[in-house]
Amino acid sequence: MNSKEKQLVENVVLVIVLSLMLLLLLFFRYNYMGQVLVGLFTSVFYVTWGIIHRAMEGRVTRFIVAEYVSVGVFVFLMLLTALTF
């Protein structure tokens, strides 16, 4: 498998998992704690996937780890804010 095919497979997996998480958010639309847990799992998955993806490319740095963690926390906090209204 060449580099472009590998990247395509990785991105397809990311889109499928994130789409599944969106469907789970809709499934738990009347369950606040269920939505919070789905959001938390999605954020943790995104951060983990990003760090592993960069590590496999040999391009992981502290700055990139901090960036993925920051985006994951920010999106999770945005979801919590949206769920409280």
Secondary structure, 3 states (H helix, E strand, C coil): CCHHHHHHHHHHHHHHHHHHHHHHHHHCCCCHHHHHHHHHHHHHHHHHHHHHHHHHHCCCCHHHHHHHHHHHHHHHHHHHHHHCC
